[in-house]
Amino acid sequence: MSEEEHFSIESTMKNHAAHILARLILAVSATSVLAACQSTPRFVAEASGSEGREFSNETRQMEQELMTEAATLGAIQGAAGIAASFDRSGVAGMVLMHAGQGARNALMRKADERMREQMKKDSAEFLRQYGIEEEPDTEMAPGATSACASGFRTRCGSR
C-alpha cells in the first residue's frame, strides 16, 4: 500500500469519526434541550385545576402524578424521535409515530379513569361533609327540563 492510499484511508476514517462525533454531540444537545423543555416550572406545577375545598389533597397529588407521567412520556417520545431521526429510510419514524400515539391514548384513558374515580370520592366526601344526600341518577326523557345551576329552565345537556 502506498503512502498516498494510506493517507487517503486515514483521512476518510478521521472524517467518519468526526461525523459520528458531531451526530453524538447533536443528539446529546437535543436531548438536553428536550429535557429542559419537559421540566415543569415551579409556578406551573403549583397551579392546579383542582383548587378549592371540594377537592381533596389526594386529588391534587394524583393530578401532579398524572402531569409527571405525561411529561415523562413526552420526554421518552422526544428521545425516541431523536433516535428515529437517524434512520434514513424513515421507517422508524413511522413506527414510532403510531406507537407514540397508542401510548398517549392509553395514558389519557388511564388518567381519565383514575381522575373520575377520585372525583367521585371527593364528591361523595363533600356531600357527606355538608349532610347532603346524593340524588340517584335518573334518566330524563328527551326534551325534559330541569333547573340548571344558572337558574334557567333548559333542556338537560344543552348548552
PyMOL commands that place a pseudoatom at each C-alpha (Angstrom):
pseudoatom trace, name=CA, resn=MET, resi=1, chain=A, elem=C, hetatm=0, pos=[0.000, 0.000, 0.000]
pseudoatom trace, name=CA, resn=SER, resi=2, chain=A, elem=C, hetatm=0, pos=[1.393, 3.330, -0.987]
pseudoatom trace, name=CA, resn=GLU, resi=3, chain=A, elem=C, hetatm=0, pos=[1.699, 6.250, 1.345]
pseudoatom trace, name=CA, resn=GLU, resi=4, chain=A, elem=C, hetatm=0, pos=[-0.984, 8.187, -0.590]
pseudoatom trace, name=CA, resn=GLU, resi=5, chain=A, elem=C, hetatm=0, pos=[-3.503, 5.345, -0.229]
pseudoatom trace, name=CA, resn=HIS, resi=6, chain=A, elem=C, hetatm=0, pos=[-2.695, 5.029, 3.467]
pseudoatom trace, name=CA, resn=PHE, resi=7, chain=A, elem=C, hetatm=0, pos=[-3.168, 8.804, 3.924]
pseudoatom trace, name=CA, resn=SER, resi=8, chain=A, elem=C, hetatm=0, pos=[-6.481, 8.709, 1.994]
pseudoatom trace, name=CA, resn=ILE, resi=9, chain=A, elem=C, hetatm=0, pos=[-7.874, 5.843, 4.100]
pseudoatom trace, name=CA, resn=GLU, resi=10, chain=A, elem=C, hetatm=0, pos=[-6.687, 7.511, 7.308]
pseudoatom trace, name=CA, resn=SER, resi=11, chain=A, elem=C, hetatm=0, pos=[-8.302, 10.860, 6.403]
pseudoatom trace, name=CA, resn=THR, resi=12, chain=A, elem=C, hetatm=0, pos=[-11.542, 9.070, 5.458]
pseudoatom trace, name=CA, resn=MET, resi=13, chain=A, elem=C, hetatm=0, pos=[-11.584, 7.331, 8.827]
pseudoatom trace, name=CA, resn=LYS, resi=14, chain=A, elem=C, hetatm=0, pos=[-10.951, 10.638, 10.590]
pseudoatom trace, name=CA, resn=ASN, resi=15, chain=A, elem=C, hetatm=0, pos=[-13.805, 12.281, 8.643]
pseudoatom trace, name=CA, resn=HIS, resi=16, chain=A, elem=C, hetatm=0, pos=[-16.104, 9.372, 9.521]
pseudoatom trace, name=CA, resn=ALA, resi=17, chain=A, elem=C, hetatm=0, pos=[-15.166, 9.592, 13.209]
pseudoatom trace, name=CA, resn=ALA, resi=18, chain=A, elem=C, hetatm=0, pos=[-15.711, 13.365, 13.174]
pseudoatom trace, name=CA, resn=HIS, resi=19, chain=A, elem=C, hetatm=0, pos=[-19.127, 12.824, 11.556]
pseudoatom trace, name=CA, resn=ILE, resi=20, chain=A, elem=C, hetatm=0, pos=[-20.134, 10.293, 14.227]
pseudoatom trace, name=CA, resn=LEU, resi=21, chain=A, elem=C, hetatm=0, pos=[-18.871, 12.594, 16.967]
pseudoatom trace, name=CA, resn=ALA, resi=22, chain=A, elem=C, hetatm=0, pos=[-20.868, 15.510, 15.517]
pseudoatom trace, name=CA, resn=ARG, resi=23, chain=A, elem=C, hetatm=0, pos=[-24.014, 13.360, 15.468]
pseudoatom trace, name=CA, resn=LEU, resi=24, chain=A, elem=C, hetatm=0, pos=[-23.412, 12.281, 19.044]
pseudoatom trace, name=CA, resn=ILE, resi=25, chain=A, elem=C, hetatm=0, pos=[-22.960, 15.891, 20.189]
pseudoatom trace, name=CA, resn=LEU, resi=26, chain=A, elem=C, hetatm=0, pos=[-26.121, 16.898, 18.321]
pseudoatom trace, name=CA, resn=ALA, resi=27, chain=A, elem=C, hetatm=0, pos=[-28.107, 14.070, 19.928]
pseudoatom trace, name=CA, resn=VAL, resi=28, chain=A, elem=C, hetatm=0, pos=[-26.865, 14.934, 23.419]
pseudoatom trace, name=CA, resn=SER, resi=29, chain=A, elem=C, hetatm=0, pos=[-27.613, 18.623, 22.875]
pseudoatom trace, name=CA, resn=ALA, resi=30, chain=A, elem=C, hetatm=0, pos=[-31.102, 17.899, 21.550]
pseudoatom trace, name=CA, resn=THR, resi=31, chain=A, elem=C, hetatm=0, pos=[-31.818, 15.572, 24.465]
pseudoatom trace, name=CA, resn=SER, resi=32, chain=A, elem=C, hetatm=0, pos=[-30.661, 18.219, 26.930]
pseudoatom trace, name=CA, resn=VAL, resi=33, chain=A, elem=C, hetatm=0, pos=[-32.874, 20.858, 25.330]
pseudoatom trace, name=CA, resn=LEU, resi=34, chain=A, elem=C, hetatm=0, pos=[-35.771, 18.425, 25.271]
pseudoatom trace, name=CA, resn=ALA, resi=35, chain=A, elem=C, hetatm=0, pos=[-35.289, 17.588, 28.949]
pseudoatom trace, name=CA, resn=ALA, resi=36, chain=A, elem=C, hetatm=0, pos=[-35.204, 21.296, 29.800]
pseudoatom trace, name=CA, resn=CYS, resi=37, chain=A, elem=C, hetatm=0, pos=[-38.439, 21.836, 27.882]
pseudoatom trace, name=CA, resn=GLN, resi=38, chain=A, elem=C, hetatm=0, pos=[-40.138, 18.915, 29.636]
pseudoatom trace, name=CA, resn=SER, resi=39, chain=A, elem=C, hetatm=0, pos=[-39.392, 20.057, 33.162]
pseudoatom trace, name=CA, resn=THR, resi=40, chain=A, elem=C, hetatm=0, pos=[-42.339, 21.831, 34.731]
pseudoatom trace, name=CA, resn=PRO, resi=41, chain=A, elem=C, hetatm=0, pos=[-41.550, 25.263, 36.153]
pseudoatom trace, name=CA, resn=ARG, resi=42, chain=A, elem=C, hetatm=0, pos=[-42.380, 25.655, 39.830]
pseudoatom trace, name=CA, resn=PHE, resi=43, chain=A, elem=C, hetatm=0, pos=[-45.155, 28.205, 39.280]
pseudoatom trace, name=CA, resn=VAL, resi=44, chain=A, elem=C, hetatm=0, pos=[-46.870, 25.928, 36.753]
pseudoatom trace, name=CA, resn=ALA, resi=45, chain=A, elem=C, hetatm=0, pos=[-46.515, 22.867, 38.973]
pseudoatom trace, name=CA, resn=GLU, resi=46, chain=A, elem=C, hetatm=0, pos=[-48.183, 24.722, 41.820]
pseudoatom trace, name=CA, resn=ALA, resi=47, chain=A, elem=C, hetatm=0, pos=[-51.111, 25.786, 39.656]
pseudoatom trace, name=CA, resn=SER, resi=48, chain=A, elem=C, hetatm=0, pos=[-53.761, 23.120, 39.878]
pseudoatom trace, name=CA, resn=GLY, resi=49, chain=A, elem=C, hetatm=0, pos=[-57.026, 22.516, 38.115]
pseudoatom trace, name=CA, resn=SER, resi=50, chain=A, elem=C, hetatm=0, pos=[-58.352, 21.094, 41.362]
pseudoatom trace, name=CA, resn=GLU, resi=51, chain=A, elem=C, hetatm=0, pos=[-58.291, 24.112, 43.651]
pseudoatom trace, name=CA, resn=GLY, resi=52, chain=A, elem=C, hetatm=0, pos=[-60.900, 24.690, 46.293]
pseudoatom trace, name=CA, resn=ARG, resi=53, chain=A, elem=C, hetatm=0, pos=[-62.430, 22.992, 49.287]
pseudoatom trace, name=CA, resn=GLU, resi=54, chain=A, elem=C, hetatm=0, pos=[-64.376, 20.492, 47.198]
pseudoatom trace, name=CA, resn=PHE, resi=55, chain=A, elem=C, hetatm=0, pos=[-61.130, 18.755, 46.154]
pseudoatom trace, name=CA, resn=SER, resi=56, chain=A, elem=C, hetatm=0, pos=[-59.025, 16.645, 48.486]
pseudoatom trace, name=CA, resn=ASN, resi=57, chain=A, elem=C, hetatm=0, pos=[-55.250, 16.634, 48.801]
pseudoatom trace, name=CA, resn=GLU, resi=58, chain=A, elem=C, hetatm=0, pos=[-55.340, 13.156, 47.250]
pseudoatom trace, name=CA, resn=THR, resi=59, chain=A, elem=C, hetatm=0, pos=[-56.867, 14.664, 44.119]
pseudoatom trace, name=CA, resn=ARG, resi=60, chain=A, elem=C, hetatm=0, pos=[-54.200, 17.349, 43.915]
pseudoatom trace, name=CA, resn=GLN, resi=61, chain=A, elem=C, hetatm=0, pos=[-51.465, 14.755, 44.434]
pseudoatom trace, name=CA, resn=MET, resi=62, chain=A, elem=C, hetatm=0, pos=[-52.972, 12.499, 41.755]
pseudoatom trace, name=CA, resn=GLU, resi=63, chain=A, elem=C, hetatm=0, pos=[-53.143, 15.441, 39.375]
pseudoatom trace, name=CA, resn=GLN, resi=64, chain=A, elem=C, hetatm=0, pos=[-49.444, 16.147, 39.919]
pseudoatom trace, name=CA, resn=GLU, resi=65, chain=A, elem=C, hetatm=0, pos=[-48.619, 12.450, 39.399]
pseudoatom trace, name=CA, resn=LEU, resi=66, chain=A, elem=C, hetatm=0, pos=[-50.577, 12.403, 36.142]
pseudoatom trace, name=CA, resn=MET, resi=67, chain=A, elem=C, hetatm=0, pos=[-48.840, 15.574, 34.965]
pseudoatom trace, name=CA, resn=THR, resi=68, chain=A, elem=C, hetatm=0, pos=[-45.467, 14.000, 35.776]
pseudoatom trace, name=CA, resn=GLU, resi=69, chain=A, elem=C, hetatm=0, pos=[-46.389, 10.816, 33.889]
pseudoatom trace, name=CA, resn=ALA, resi=70, chain=A, elem=C, hetatm=0, pos=[-47.428, 12.881, 30.863]
pseudoatom trace, name=CA, resn=ALA, resi=71, chain=A, elem=C, hetatm=0, pos=[-44.173, 14.882, 30.933]
pseudoatom trace, name=CA, resn=THR, resi=72, chain=A, elem=C, hetatm=0, pos=[-42.183, 11.656, 31.232]
pseudoatom trace, name=CA, resn=LEU, resi=73, chain=A, elem=C, hetatm=0, pos=[-43.993, 10.134, 28.267]
pseudoatom trace, name=CA, resn=GLY, resi=74, chain=A, elem=C, hetatm=0, pos=[-43.295, 13.296, 26.278]
pseudoatom trace, name=CA, resn=ALA, resi=75, chain=A, elem=C, hetatm=0, pos=[-39.592, 13.146, 27.129]
pseudoatom trace, name=CA, resn=ILE, resi=76, chain=A, elem=C, hetatm=0, pos=[-39.406, 9.476, 26.158]
pseudoatom trace, name=CA, resn=GLN, resi=77, chain=A, elem=C, hetatm=0, pos=[-41.199, 10.166, 22.883]
pseudoatom trace, name=CA, resn=GLY, resi=78, chain=A, elem=C, hetatm=0, pos=[-38.843, 13.061, 22.177]
pseudoatom trace, name=CA, resn=ALA, resi=79, chain=A, elem=C, hetatm=0, pos=[-35.743, 10.979, 22.851]
pseudoatom trace, name=CA, resn=ALA, resi=80, chain=A, elem=C, hetatm=0, pos=[-37.097, 8.137, 20.720]
pseudoatom trace, name=CA, resn=GLY, resi=81, chain=A, elem=C, hetatm=0, pos=[-37.886, 10.653, 17.968]
pseudoatom trace, name=CA, resn=ILE, resi=82, chain=A, elem=C, hetatm=0, pos=[-34.313, 11.901, 18.036]
pseudoatom trace, name=CA, resn=ALA, resi=83, chain=A, elem=C, hetatm=0, pos=[-33.030, 8.358, 17.749]
pseudoatom trace, name=CA, resn=ALA, resi=84, chain=A, elem=C, hetatm=0, pos=[-35.510, 7.600, 14.954]
pseudoatom trace, name=CA, resn=SER, resi=85, chain=A, elem=C, hetatm=0, pos=[-34.363, 10.656, 13.021]
pseudoatom trace, name=CA, resn=PHE, resi=86, chain=A, elem=C, hetatm=0, pos=[-31.063, 8.919, 12.318]
pseudoatom trace, name=CA, resn=ASP, resi=87, chain=A, elem=C, hetatm=0, pos=[-32.882, 6.232, 10.329]
pseudoatom trace, name=CA, resn=ARG, resi=88, chain=A, elem=C, hetatm=0, pos=[-32.551, 7.403, 6.749]
pseudoatom trace, name=CA, resn=SER, resi=89, chain=A, elem=C, hetatm=0, pos=[-35.348, 5.127, 5.490]
pseudoatom trace, name=CA, resn=GLY, resi=90, chain=A, elem=C, hetatm=0, pos=[-37.951, 6.800, 7.717]
pseudoatom trace, name=CA, resn=VAL, resi=91, chain=A, elem=C, hetatm=0, pos=[-39.473, 3.503, 8.791]
pseudoatom trace, name=CA, resn=ALA, resi=92, chain=A, elem=C, hetatm=0, pos=[-38.522, 4.034, 12.428]
pseudoatom trace, name=CA, resn=GLY, resi=93, chain=A, elem=C, hetatm=0, pos=[-40.320, 7.369, 12.445]
pseudoatom trace, name=CA, resn=MET, resi=94, chain=A, elem=C, hetatm=0, pos=[-43.487, 5.841, 11.012]
pseudoatom trace, name=CA, resn=VAL, resi=95, chain=A, elem=C, hetatm=0, pos=[-43.488, 3.052, 13.594]
pseudoatom trace, name=CA, resn=LEU, resi=96, chain=A, elem=C, hetatm=0, pos=[-42.661, 5.489, 16.389]
pseudoatom trace, name=CA, resn=MET, resi=97, chain=A, elem=C, hetatm=0, pos=[-45.490, 7.796, 15.369]
pseudoatom trace, name=CA, resn=HIS, resi=98, chain=A, elem=C, hetatm=0, pos=[-48.135, 5.079, 15.755]
pseudoatom trace, name=CA, resn=ALA, resi=99, chain=A, elem=C, hetatm=0, pos=[-46.577, 3.612, 18.898]
pseudoatom trace, name=CA, resn=GLY, resi=100, chain=A, elem=C, hetatm=0, pos=[-46.381, 7.077, 20.472]
pseudoatom trace, name=CA, resn=GLN, resi=101, chain=A, elem=C, hetatm=0, pos=[-49.993, 7.819, 19.659]
pseudoatom trace, name=CA, resn=GLY, resi=102, chain=A, elem=C, hetatm=0, pos=[-51.053, 4.492, 21.163]
pseudoatom trace, name=CA, resn=ALA, resi=103, chain=A, elem=C, hetatm=0, pos=[-49.055, 5.198, 24.330]
pseudoatom trace, name=CA, resn=ARG, resi=104, chain=A, elem=C, hetatm=0, pos=[-50.535, 8.691, 24.603]
pseudoatom trace, name=CA, resn=ASN, resi=105, chain=A, elem=C, hetatm=0, pos=[-54.093, 7.395, 24.152]
pseudoatom trace, name=CA, resn=ALA, resi=106, chain=A, elem=C, hetatm=0, pos=[-53.546, 4.667, 26.753]
pseudoatom trace, name=CA, resn=LEU, resi=107, chain=A, elem=C, hetatm=0, pos=[-52.149, 7.204, 29.203]
pseudoatom trace, name=CA, resn=MET, resi=108, chain=A, elem=C, hetatm=0, pos=[-55.113, 9.511, 28.623]
pseudoatom trace, name=CA, resn=ARG, resi=109, chain=A, elem=C, hetatm=0, pos=[-57.637, 6.694, 29.191]
pseudoatom trace, name=CA, resn=LYS, resi=110, chain=A, elem=C, hetatm=0, pos=[-55.871, 5.582, 32.374]
pseudoatom trace, name=CA, resn=ALA, resi=111, chain=A, elem=C, hetatm=0, pos=[-55.631, 9.152, 33.670]
pseudoatom trace, name=CA, resn=ASP, resi=112, chain=A, elem=C, hetatm=0, pos=[-59.282, 9.807, 32.882]
pseudoatom trace, name=CA, resn=GLU, resi=113, chain=A, elem=C, hetatm=0, pos=[-60.390, 6.672, 34.742]
pseudoatom trace, name=CA, resn=ARG, resi=114, chain=A, elem=C, hetatm=0, pos=[-58.244, 7.459, 37.773]
pseudoatom trace, name=CA, resn=MET, resi=115, chain=A, elem=C, hetatm=0, pos=[-59.386, 11.075, 37.930]
pseudoatom trace, name=CA, resn=ARG, resi=116, chain=A, elem=C, hetatm=0, pos=[-63.077, 10.185, 37.517]
pseudoatom trace, name=CA, resn=GLU, resi=117, chain=A, elem=C, hetatm=0, pos=[-62.848, 7.690, 40.393]
pseudoatom trace, name=CA, resn=GLN, resi=118, chain=A, elem=C, hetatm=0, pos=[-61.083, 10.252, 42.574]
pseudoatom trace, name=CA, resn=MET, resi=119, chain=A, elem=C, hetatm=0, pos=[-63.644, 12.925, 41.704]
pseudoatom trace, name=CA, resn=LYS, resi=120, chain=A, elem=C, hetatm=0, pos=[-66.451, 10.545, 42.715]
pseudoatom trace, name=CA, resn=LYS, resi=121, chain=A, elem=C, hetatm=0, pos=[-64.737, 10.035, 46.082]
pseudoatom trace, name=CA, resn=ASP, resi=122, chain=A, elem=C, hetatm=0, pos=[-64.283, 13.791, 46.530]
pseudoatom trace, name=CA, resn=SER, resi=123, chain=A, elem=C, hetatm=0, pos=[-67.887, 14.467, 45.570]
pseudoatom trace, name=CA, resn=ALA, resi=124, chain=A, elem=C, hetatm=0, pos=[-69.196, 11.856, 47.999]
pseudoatom trace, name=CA, resn=GLU, resi=125, chain=A, elem=C, hetatm=0, pos=[-66.993, 13.269, 50.783]
pseudoatom trace, name=CA, resn=PHE, resi=126, chain=A, elem=C, hetatm=0, pos=[-68.106, 16.832, 50.018]
pseudoatom trace, name=CA, resn=LEU, resi=127, chain=A, elem=C, hetatm=0, pos=[-71.776, 15.846, 50.114]
pseudoatom trace, name=CA, resn=ARG, resi=128, chain=A, elem=C, hetatm=0, pos=[-71.275, 13.832, 53.320]
pseudoatom trace, name=CA, resn=GLN, resi=129, chain=A, elem=C, hetatm=0, pos=[-69.409, 16.724, 54.945]
pseudoatom trace, name=CA, resn=TYR, resi=130, chain=A, elem=C, hetatm=0, pos=[-72.349, 19.077, 54.434]
pseudoatom trace, name=CA, resn=GLY, resi=131, chain=A, elem=C, hetatm=0, pos=[-75.044, 16.485, 55.149]
pseudoatom trace, name=CA, resn=ILE, resi=132, chain=A, elem=C, hetatm=0, pos=[-76.400, 16.456, 51.614]
pseudoatom trace, name=CA, resn=GLU, resi=133, chain=A, elem=C, hetatm=0, pos=[-77.938, 13.222, 50.393]
pseudoatom trace, name=CA, resn=GLU, resi=134, chain=A, elem=C, hetatm=0, pos=[-76.821, 12.260, 46.937]
pseudoatom trace, name=CA, resn=GLU, resi=135, chain=A, elem=C, hetatm=0, pos=[-79.666, 12.063, 44.472]
pseudoatom trace, name=CA, resn=PRO, resi=136, chain=A, elem=C, hetatm=0, pos=[-79.864, 8.842, 42.480]
pseudoatom trace, name=CA, resn=ASP, resi=137, chain=A, elem=C, hetatm=0, pos=[-79.059, 9.174, 38.796]
pseudoatom trace, name=CA, resn=THR, resi=138, chain=A, elem=C, hetatm=0, pos=[-82.320, 9.279, 36.911]
pseudoatom trace, name=CA, resn=GLU, resi=139, chain=A, elem=C, hetatm=0, pos=[-82.584, 9.255, 33.174]
pseudoatom trace, name=CA, resn=MET, resi=140, chain=A, elem=C, hetatm=0, pos=[-84.714, 12.088, 31.867]
pseudoatom trace, name=CA, resn=ALA, resi=141, chain=A, elem=C, hetatm=0, pos=[-86.731, 11.807, 28.709]
pseudoatom trace, name=CA, resn=PRO, resi=142, chain=A, elem=C, hetatm=0, pos=[-85.504, 13.847, 25.740]
pseudoatom trace, name=CA, resn=GLY, resi=143, chain=A, elem=C, hetatm=0, pos=[-86.994, 17.306, 25.933]
pseudoatom trace, name=CA, resn=ALA, resi=144, chain=A, elem=C, hetatm=0, pos=[-87.472, 17.173, 29.697]
pseudoatom trace, name=CA, resn=THR, resi=145, chain=A, elem=C, hetatm=0, pos=[-86.353, 20.250, 31.574]
pseudoatom trace, name=CA, resn=SER, resi=146, chain=A, elem=C, hetatm=0, pos=[-84.542, 20.690, 34.839]
pseudoatom trace, name=CA, resn=ALA, resi=147, chain=A, elem=C, hetatm=0, pos=[-83.336, 23.642, 36.845]
pseudoatom trace, name=CA, resn=CYS, resi=148, chain=A, elem=C, hetatm=0, pos=[-79.749, 24.221, 35.873]
pseudoatom trace, name=CA, resn=ALA, resi=149, chain=A, elem=C, hetatm=0, pos=[-77.091, 25.830, 38.028]
pseudoatom trace, name=CA, resn=SER, resi=150, chain=A, elem=C, hetatm=0, pos=[-77.758, 29.118, 36.250]
pseudoatom trace, name=CA, resn=GLY, resi=151, chain=A, elem=C, hetatm=0, pos=[-81.365, 29.091, 37.451]
pseudoatom trace, name=CA, resn=PHE, resi=152, chain=A, elem=C, hetatm=0, pos=[-82.896, 28.927, 33.979]
pseudoatom trace, name=CA, resn=ARG, resi=153, chain=A, elem=C, hetatm=0, pos=[-85.043, 26.024, 32.877]
pseudoatom trace, name=CA, resn=THR, resi=154, chain=A, elem=C, hetatm=0, pos=[-83.461, 24.478, 29.789]
pseudoatom trace, name=CA, resn=ARG, resi=155, chain=A, elem=C, hetatm=0, pos=[-83.123, 21.142, 28.106]
pseudoatom trace, name=CA, resn=CYS, resi=156, chain=A, elem=C, hetatm=0, pos=[-80.794, 18.882, 30.041]
pseudoatom trace, name=CA, resn=GLY, resi=157, chain=A, elem=C, hetatm=0, pos=[-77.374, 18.647, 28.474]
pseudoatom trace, name=CA, resn=SER, resi=158, chain=A, elem=C, hetatm=0, pos=[-77.859, 21.530, 26.047]
pseudoatom trace, name=CA, resn=ARG, resi=159, chain=A, elem=C, hetatm=0, pos=[-75.558, 24.496, 26.219]
for i in range(1, 159): cmd.bond("trace and resi %d" % i, "trace and resi %d" % (i + 1))
show_as sticks, trace
zoom trace
